[in-house]
Amino acid sequence: MKKMSKDLMFLFAALLIALPVFAQNAGSVSGTVSSRDGVLIANASVLMVDNERNMFETLTGRDGMFAFDRLPAGEYHITASHARLGFVQDDIEVAPNEETVIDLILPGDGGGGDERFGSVRGSVLTEQREPAAFAVIIMISERREVFQ
């Protein structure tokens, strides 16, 4: 029992010594994803792949920002993509104990003055002000494009 206790204490001490070493080899990456007309893009996918093919992925927030914390230091291939706006790729280096900032610009227009992009939010209610079940919303643009 004493031997097992000593082994556990040794393992715990080794971990305490090793953790700062692992943390010293980590860095972070943050930035924004925008369209070519400068609109910050929410829910864009940001994928980072290192030389050993380890993948890290996140989505941009409502403000178009993304962040990766505690990435192993090294070279990465970063890709930002959006279903309507395309994708962009770049190569970056993550340095230990440093933050790398990169702003990625997608090739499509994000809606700054372009009526083709946008969103509609709301609720469909009955006359009794209850949520309507199985409601169907149909929108028709000035160009007679139907969105359902």
C-alpha positions in Angstrom: 0.0 0.0 0.0 2.9 2.4 0.8 4.6 1.5 -2.4 1.4 2.4 -4.4 1.1 5.6 -2.5 4.7 6.6 -3.3 4.1 5.7 -6.9 1.0 7.9 -7.1 2.9 10.8 -5.5 5.7 10.4 -7.9 3.3 10.4 -10.9 1.5 13.5 -9.5 4.9 15.3 -9.1 5.9 14.3 -12.6 2.7 15.7 -14.0 3.1 19.0 -12.1 6.6 19.4 -13.6 5.5 18.4 -17.1 2.4 20.5 -17.4 4.2 23.9 -17.7 6.5 22.3 -20.3 3.5 21.3 -22.5 1.9 24.8 -22.0 5.1 26.4 -23.2 4.8 24.7 -26.5 1.3 26.0 -27.1 0.1 29.2 -28.8 -3.2 30.6 -29.9 -4.8 31.9 -33.1 -7.6 34.3 -33.4 -9.1 36.6 -36.0 -12.2 37.4 -38.2 -13.8 36.1 -41.3 -15.4 38.7 -43.6 -16.7 38.9 -47.1 -14.8 40.9 -49.8 -17.1 43.8 -49.2 -16.1 43.9 -45.5 -19.2 42.3 -43.9 -18.2 40.1 -40.9 -19.5 36.6 -41.4 -21.3 34.6 -38.7 -21.2 30.8 -38.6 -18.3 30.5 -41.1 -16.3 27.3 -40.6 -12.6 27.8 -39.7 -10.4 24.7 -40.0 -6.7 24.4 -39.1 -4.6 21.4 -40.1 -1.0 20.9 -39.0 1.8 19.1 -40.8 0.8 15.9 -39.0 -2.8 16.2 -40.2 -4.2 17.0 -36.8 -7.4 19.0 -37.3 -8.9 21.8 -35.2 -12.2 23.3 -36.2 -14.5 26.1 -35.0 -17.3 28.4 -36.2 -17.2 32.2 -36.2 -19.5 33.9 -33.7 -22.2 36.4 -34.6 -19.4 39.1 -34.7 -17.4 37.1 -37.3 -14.6 36.3 -34.8 -13.0 33.0 -34.1 -10.3 31.7 -31.7 -8.2 28.6 -31.1 -6.5 28.3 -27.7 -3.7 26.1 -26.6 -2.6 24.9 -30.1 0.6 23.0 -30.4 3.3 25.3 -31.8 4.1 24.7 -35.5 3.0 25.4 -39.1 -0.7 25.2 -40.0 -2.9 25.4 -43.1 -6.0 27.4 -42.2 -9.2 27.4 -44.2 -12.3 29.6 -43.7 -15.4 28.6 -45.6 -19.1 29.6 -46.0 -21.7 27.8 -48.1 -22.7 31.0 -50.0 -19.5 33.0 -49.9 -16.8 30.4 -50.9 -13.6 29.7 -49.1 -10.1 31.1 -48.5 -6.9 29.3 -47.4 -3.6 30.5 -46.0 -0.5 29.1 -44.2 0.3 30.4 -40.7 2.8 29.6 -38.0 1.7 29.2 -34.3 4.5 30.3 -32.0 4.8 29.1 -28.4 3.2 31.4 -25.8 2.1 33.9 -28.5 -1.2 34.8 -30.2 -1.3 34.8 -34.0 -3.9 37.1 -35.4 -5.3 36.6 -38.9 -8.2 38.1 -40.8 -9.6 35.9 -43.5 -11.5 37.4 -46.4 -14.0 35.2 -48.4 -14.3 35.8 -52.1 -18.1 36.4 -52.1 -20.1 39.5 -51.2 -21.7 39.3 -47.7 -24.7 41.5 -48.3 -23.3 45.0 -47.9 -25.8 46.6 -50.3 -26.6 43.3 -52.0 -30.2 42.3 -51.5 -29.5 38.6 -52.3 -28.2 38.0 -48.8 -29.9 38.5 -45.5 -32.1 36.8 -43.0 -35.6 36.9 -41.7 -36.6 36.0 -38.2 -40.0 35.8 -36.6 -42.9 33.7 -35.5 -46.1 32.6 -37.2 -49.1 32.9 -34.8 -52.7 32.0 -35.0 -55.5 34.6 -34.4 -55.4 33.4 -30.8 -51.7 34.4 -30.6 -50.6 30.7 -30.4 -47.7 29.3 -32.4 -49.0 28.0 -35.7 -48.2 24.3 -36.4 -46.8 23.3 -39.8 -46.7 26.9 -41.1 -45.0 27.4 -44.4 -43.2 30.7 -45.3 -42.7 31.7 -48.9 -40.8 34.8 -49.9 -40.5 36.2 -53.4 -37.8 38.6 -54.3 -38.1 41.5 -56.8 -36.4 39.2 -59.3 -39.3 36.7 -58.8 -37.0 34.2 -57.0 -38.9 32.0 -54.6 -37.5 31.2 -51.2 -39.3 28.7 -49.0 
